[in-house]
Structure formats: C-alpha cells, structure tokens
Amino acid sequence: MSEAQFYTHTIRAGSIKENDEQRTRSSFITDNLWRVTGIGLVVVLWQIGVMTDWINPFLMGSPVGIAGEAWRLIQSGQLLNDTIATVYATVVGFLLGSILGSISGLLLWFSRTTARIIDPFMVALNGLPKIALAPMIIIWFGSGMLSKIALAFVATFVVALLSAYQGTHQIDRNLINLMRSMGASRREVFTKVVAPASLPWIISAFRLNIGFALIAEIGGEFISSDRGLGRMIFVAGNLFNLNVVWVGVITLMIVAIVLYVIVSQVEKRLLPWEQGQR
C-alpha cells in the first residue's frame, strides 16, 4: 500500500467513525425526546383524569399532589435524609456482596471438588426469596443500617458467585491448554486468562445485583427501620397518602437508574470491546 493510499484509508476510517458517533448521538437525543414526550403525555392525561373525576386521586394520587408532597419533603429535608440512608445501605451491601461473591466464584476455579460440594447449597440459597431472611437478620443485627447492609449483601453475594463461577466454565479450553503448554502455572493461567475472560459475566451480575440489592434493602426497611425510602413508602401507604408513596417510588427509580448508569460506565472502562457488539 502506497503512502497516499494509507492516508486515504485512514481519513476514510476516521470519517466512518465520526459518522457512527454522530448517528449514535442523534439516536440518543431522539430516543430521549420520545421518552420525555411519552412521560409528559401520561402525566398530563393523568392530571386531566383527576380534574374530570375519571381518576380517583385517593386511590391513584395526582401529579399536582405528588409535586406538592415532593416539594414539602425536600424542604423539610426528609426526602434527602431517607434517600441517603437507602442509597448508603444499598451501595455498601451491593459492593460487598458483588465483589466478594465474584472473587469467591473465581476462586472456585481452583477446586472443582469444592465447587461441586457447595453448588446445591448455593443454588438453593439463590432460589430462596431473600426477604424471608429479613426477620432473622434484623434480630441478629438490629433495626439499624447494619441489618439493611446485610440483607443487600446476602441478596447479591450468591448471584455474583454463581455468575463468576459460570464465567470460568465458558473459557476456551484451547487458551488454557496453550498457556499450560508454555509452562504457565495455575496462578498465571488464572490471572492472565480465567479472571479477564470472566469479566463480562461478572459485570452482568453487577447489573442484576443493582435491583436485587434495592429489593432486599427496601424489604428490610418495610419490616423494621427508623429511616429510608422503604420506611417512608410503608408509613405513607398505611396512612393512604398515595402522593407520598409515588414520591418514594419515583425516587427509587431514579436511584436505580443512576446506579445502573454508573455500572455501565465501569463496564465501558473495563470492557470497551463489548460496546461495539450492542
């Protein structure tokens, strides 16, 4: 290839990449405009239904009432305090459970015998609704923050462990055999092949665990807690204040979206090649 052809090819590849980025940016803006429009339409129709008595605000709440309660809770500081409590317990439990579970799942690669022995117990614990453990955990750790962290930990640990261990089974055996033929030790095979190749499975578990950690944490707040979004929703539901319930639910959705975006950004840093396959 001549120098002129090389430069032409480079310019053409750069132009294609720039066009792809522009299309992605345009698609992102368009999709979000449609989402905002859809949400706005639902809110407007909802409020019209309340004003025309088609919708009972006592049973469904109303957009104006939700906005009023949200402003009141923001001004009093209750919404911020409850959100911080829920996010803190969720994030700490999520990180501890996901990281320690992933490490444990990867380490099981070293001992297939241990993996076979504990596999039925892990599967049984994974299938168990974690909220069933909440009364015991709250009795053991109290009704404070520690019990909510423990619940989020239990809900995420097993998922991360099973996902990471499953990832070690999906590695091409030829790569491992090649490393061994070159004199690599088991530790070197683990660090150079097994752990990096299992990263997509680990990140997938992190995505799932966002929801699991929130569910477990909110369930614990429902049962016994002195603060948190779950407690706020539970108390408001008992008082039939649907507007406050909606404020709590919407805040939880925002928290889940923010956590999901953070995990997605981490994935882009760790697995940049995966983005082009989506």
Summary of the structure (lengths in Angstrom):
residues: 278
radius of gyration: 24.5
end to end distance: 32.7
largest distance: 78.1
contacts: 836
relative contact order: 0.11
helix: 87%
strand: 0%
